[in-house]
Amino acid sequence: MGCSSCGTAGGKILGCKSNGGCSSGSCNRMNAYDWLANLPFADPDTACRIIEVSFNNGSRKDFYRNNTTHLFEKGDMVTVEGIAGFDVGTVSLTGEIVRLQMKKAGTDENDQEIKKVLRRAGEKDLEILKINKAREPEAIIRSRAIAKQLNLQMKISEVEIQADGKKATFFYIADDRVDFRELIKVYAREFKVKVEMRQIGARQEAAKVGGVGSCGRELCCSSWLTEFKSVNTTAARYQNLSINQSKLSGQCGRLKCCLNYELDTYLDALQHFPDHADTLRVAKGNATLIKKDIFKNLMWYILPDSNKQYPVTIERVRKIKQLNAQGVVPEELEAVELISHNKPKEVEPEFVDVVGQISLRTLEKNDKKKRQQQRQDQQRRPDNRRPEPPKRPGQPQGPGQGQQRPPQQGPRNEGPRRPDQAQAPRGPRPDQRKPQGGGAPNPNRPRPEIKKPDQKQNPPQGDAS
C-alpha cells in the first residue's frame, strides 16, 4: 500500500515525508485504507457525495459535501469552505468507505451543517497556502513567548493557519484551567487573524509532533492509532514487567499504549493458573511467588534463606495448596530442572593463567635482533649510486665531470670503503705512473688489456727445422 515514490534507490531512501502513513495516491498520516475502491456500483445516483479531506499532513480531517460536477480521487487538492474564508486540503477518502467512516464518527450524511467543496485547488490557491504555511514556525515561537510573558501555565504545541490566512488555531496543553481572554486579544493584535484556542492532551501532542518509539518504529499515535484508551500499571504487572517509570513511559510522558496490545492474551493464559498462590508453606519456610511464566506454565518461587529461584509446575502448586489447607507441610517444592533440548549445552571454558607468558623483555630482544639484521643487510648491500653515462668525444664537461674513474676488474670489495677511497680520481695521477728504478708496483694501476687471438686466423706454424 505504498506509492511509487516510497522506496530506496542507490542506497538512499526516496520517501515522500508522509510520517509513516503513505498509501497510494496520498501521503498523509492516519489514513484509512479504501478497500471498497475496486468494487463496482450499479447506481451512481445513490453514490456517496461526501468526501473526507485532510489538513496539515493528516493531523486534522473533516467531511465535506461535493456538490460540484467534479469527481475527485484520493490525493487531489481541493478548496473547501472555511471560517470566514476558504481552506485547502487533500482528499483522503471517497466513495462508500466515507459512509462507514461517518457512521464510526457519529456524523449524519444528511446534515445540512456539513461544509461544501468549492472547487479544485488552482495555482493561486496553492501559492497562498504555501505563503501562509510558511508563517507557522515563526508563529509558534512568538506565541510561546507571549504566553510566558503573561505568566500562563500552558504550552503551545502547534499553530495551524488557514489557507487564506484569516484564521489561526492554537493547540495548547495545560494541566489546570487557564484564563486566556487577554491572551486571545494579544494574539489577534499580533498575528492579525481570528484566533481559536483548542486544548489537547499529551498523547494528542505526541500524535501531532510525531517521532520514533523505543521499538524502532514510528509512534502508533502518529501513524494509525486514532483512539486512546486508558493505560495503568496493572497491565504491566499482569505481563510480569518491572515497574520502571522511565521504561514504561512513552515520548508523551504517559504510559505506553502498547501495554494494552497483549494484555488480553496474558489474561486468557493466566486463567489456568491457581489463585491465591502467592505464598506456599514448605519445610524450609514460606516460599514467595516471584513471577508466572505463561509460555512454560511455570510459577517461580524463592525461599527466605536464599535468593535462588525455583520453577514449580502448576500441578505441583495446586497439590501443595491442598496439603497446606489440610495442615500438612511438604518437605520440598520439587522444582523443575530446565534443560533446553533444542540448543546443545554449552561447555564452560576453563580458566587459564596467561600471566608471565609474554613479557616486554622478549619483545625488546626481538626488536634488537631485527635492527642488527637490518644493519648487516645495509653493509652487505653494494653501492647504490647510479653509474654515469659514457661521454661522447667533443662533449663539454661540467664541473666534476672532467675526472674519469678507472675501470675495476674483478669482484668489488664488499666491505666498507676507506676514507681515502671514497672519491678516487678518475684520470691517471702522477703517482700511478710506472716506477722507475725497480720500485714496488702500484696496486691501483689499471691492468693492461689482453687481446685474445682471433679464432679465424690460422694457428702459428713452427719452424721446419
PyMOL commands that set and color helices and strands:
alter all, ss='L'
color gray80, all
select helices_A, chain A and resi 44-46+96-105+123-133+136-149+181-191+202-209+220-223+233-238+245-248+257-260+263-272+314-325+360-380+419-421+430-432
alter helices_A, ss='H'
color red, helices_A
select strands_A, chain A and resi 8-9+12-13+22-23+26-27+50-55+60-65+77-82+85-93+117-120+155-161+167-173+194-199+279-282+285-293+298-302+309-313
alter strands_A, ss='S'
color yellow, strands_A
deselect
rebuild
show_as cartoon
